[in-house]
């Protein structure tokens, strides 16, 4: 039986320090070298996904931006990109702004391998500021602050990503679901549940949809998925074996077939290593 293993990153594969431990990297690399099909499905872009999983030896494309694209680290290129229409992007941004939410808007750069990121507000909340400061110097990403996404770039938009006070962000998410046909994911921040994250995509975008396409591409007939947060529920629902880490939200544990140890104990890597060897 050919198994595809797909893990979320933050709160799942990554430890408390938001890194892949040496032990986890060694276990996954050993499994991959033995023929295991392993990848990640994350809200992150390649700018942070790639360096964090570099030691794992992954050979499959990573599912990035919650399924809006796949990233091939070896030749530094995107594939399977899912763009907004210009009209869809405009509608999503208008709905966000009506509720005081100002997302970072990620568009594909002219080189096809990097992202231009626009943030149109004159000021940022604390969560946005921290997010920006941690990423502003990274490769594959150019920030354009206090700049609205240009009209001619809206059809190249992959994701609108916002964060802020949970009630306000959840109101914006409800409005987006009611007023647009966008794919909308809203979930609490794993480090501060008073803050929520909002991801808005073109219709049909999800980790689950991207995983389904990758599963077919590699010819796998069994899917094992690992997650911790509410935005992982769709991919857990399509898995043959849905695995929640011990620190997962209660809703995620309830949806899982298996609950393993917390993410701080190399639990995902140990499960993959042991399951593949059976």
Residue pairs with C-beta under 8 A, 6 or more apart in sequence:
1 221
1 222
2 37
2 218
2 219
2 220
2 221
2 222
3 36
3 37
3 220
3 221
3 222
3 223
3 224
3 275
3 276
4 37
4 39
4 211
4 214
4 215
4 218
4 220
4 222
4 223
4 224
5 36
5 37
5 38
5 39
5 224
5 225
5 226
5 272
5 275
5 276
6 38
6 39
6 40
6 41
6 63
6 207
6 211
6 214
6 223
6 224
6 225
6 226
6 235
7 13
7 38
7 39
7 40
7 41
7 225
7 226
7 227
7 268
7 272
8 40
8 41
8 42
8 207
8 226
8 227
8 228
8 229
8 232
8 235
9 40
9 42
9 44
9 49
9 52
9 53
10 18
10 42
10 43
10 44
10 190
10 228
10 229
11 190
11 228
11 229
11 245
11 247
11 248
11 263
12 226
12 227
12 228
12 232
12 245
12 248
12 263
12 268
13 20
13 24
13 40
13 53
13 226
13 263
13 268
13 269
14 20
14 52
14 263
15 21
15 24
15 263
15 264
15 266
16 263
16 264
18 52
19 52
20 28
20 52
20 53
20 55
20 56
21 266
22 55
23 266
23 269
24 56
24 266
24 268
24 269
25 55
25 56
25 57
25 269
27 266
27 269
27 270
27 272
27 273
28 38
28 56
28 57
28 58
28 269
28 272
28 273
29 55
29 56
29 57
30 273
31 38
31 272
31 273
31 276
31 277
32 38
32 56
32 57
32 58
32 59
33 57
34 276
34 277
35 276
36 272
36 276
37 60
37 218
37 220
38 56
38 58
38 60
38 272
39 58
39 60
39 61
39 62
39 63
39 214
40 49
40 53
40 58
40 62
40 63
41 62
41 63
41 66
41 67
41 207
41 210
41 211
41 225
41 235
42 49
42 62
42 63
42 64
42 66
43 65
43 66
43 161
43 197
43 199
43 231
44 52
44 64
44 65
45 64
45 65
45 106
45 115
45 140
45 141
46 62
46 64
46 71
46 73
46 78
46 140
47 115
47 135
47 138
47 139
47 140
47 141
48 135
48 138
49 62
49 64
49 71
50 62
50 71
50 73
50 140
53 62
54 73
58 73
60 214
60 218
61 70
61 71
61 72
61 79
61 80
61 214
62 70
62 71
62 73
63 70
63 207
63 210
63 211
63 214
64 70
64 71
65 106
65 158
65 159
65 201
66 159
66 185
66 199
66 201
66 205
66 206
66 207
66 231
67 82
67 201
67 205
67 206
67 207
67 208
67 209
67 210
67 211
68 81
68 82
68 158
68 159
68 201
68 202
68 205
69 78
69 79
69 80
69 81
69 82
69 158
70 78
70 79
70 80
70 210
70 214
71 77
71 78
72 78
72 79
76 113
76 140
77 112
77 113
78 108
78 112
78 113
80 210
80 213
81 108
81 158
82 158
82 201
82 202
82 204
82 205
83 108
83 155
83 156
83 157
83 158
83 202
84 92
84 154
84 155
84 157
84 158
84 182
84 201
84 202
85 155
85 202
86 151
86 154
86 155
88 180
88 181
88 182
88 202
88 203
89 105
89 149
89 154
89 155
89 157
89 160
90 154
91 179
91 180
91 182
92 160
92 176
92 180
92 182
92 200
93 103
93 105
93 149
93 160
95 172
95 175
95 176
95 179
95 180
96 102
96 103
96 160
96 162
96 172
96 176
96 198
96 200
98 172
98 175
99 168
99 171
99 172
99 175
100 168
100 172
101 162
101 164
101 168
101 169
101 172
101 198
102 119
102 120
102 121
102 128
102 162
103 119
103 160
103 161
103 162
103 198
103 200
104 117
104 118
104 119
104 128
104 131
104 160
104 161
104 162
105 117
105 118
105 119
105 120
105 149
105 157
105 159
105 160
106 115
106 116
106 117
106 157
106 158
106 159
106 160
106 161
107 115
107 116
107 117
107 118
107 149
107 153
107 154
107 156
107 157
107 158
108 115
108 116
108 156
108 158
109 115
109 116
109 142
113 140
114 139
114 140
114 141
114 142
115 140
115 141
115 142
115 158
116 142
116 144
116 153
117 141
117 142
117 143
117 144
118 144
118 147
118 148
118 149
118 150
118 153
119 128
119 132
119 143
119 144
119 145
119 146
119 147
120 146
120 147
120 148
120 149
121 128
121 146
122 146
124 132
125 163
125 164
125 165
127 163
127 164
127 189
127 192
127 195
128 162
128 163
128 164
131 163
132 143
132 145
135 141
135 143
136 143
149 157
158 201
159 199
159 200
159 201
160 198
160 199
160 200
160 201
161 197
161 198
161 199
161 200
162 169
162 172
162 197
162 198
162 200
163 169
163 189
163 195
163 196
163 197
163 198
164 195
164 196
165 194
165 195
165 196
166 188
166 193
166 194
166 195
166 196
169 186
169 195
169 196
169 197
169 198
170 186
170 196
172 198
173 184
173 186
173 196
173 198
176 182
176 184
176 200
177 184
181 203
182 200
182 201
182 202
182 203
183 200
183 201
183 202
183 203
183 204
183 205
183 206
184 198
184 199
184 200
184 201
185 198
185 199
185 201
185 206
185 230
185 231
186 196
186 197
186 198
186 199
186 230
187 196
187 197
187 229
187 230
187 231
188 195
188 196
188 197
188 229
188 230
188 249
189 195
189 196
189 197
190 228
190 229
199 231
206 234
206 235
207 231
207 232
207 234
207 235
208 234
208 235
208 237
208 238
211 223
211 225
211 235
211 238
212 238
215 223
222 240
222 241
223 238
223 239
223 240
223 241
224 239
224 240
224 241
224 243
224 271
224 272
224 275
225 232
225 235
225 236
225 238
225 239
225 241
225 242
225 243
226 243
226 244
226 245
226 268
226 271
227 233
227 235
227 236
227 242
227 243
227 244
227 245
227 248
227 252
227 256
228 244
228 245
228 247
228 248
228 249
228 252
228 263
229 248
229 249
229 252
230 249
230 251
230 252
232 252
233 251
233 252
233 255
236 242
236 244
236 252
236 255
236 256
237 255
239 257
241 257
241 258
242 255
242 256
242 257
242 258
243 256
243 257
243 258
243 259
243 260
243 268
243 271
244 252
244 253
244 255
244 256
244 258
244 259
244 260
245 259
245 260
245 261
245 262
245 263
245 267
245 268
246 259
246 260
246 261
246 262
246 263
246 267
247 262
247 263
247 264
248 256
248 259
253 259
260 267
260 268
260 270
260 271
261 267
261 270
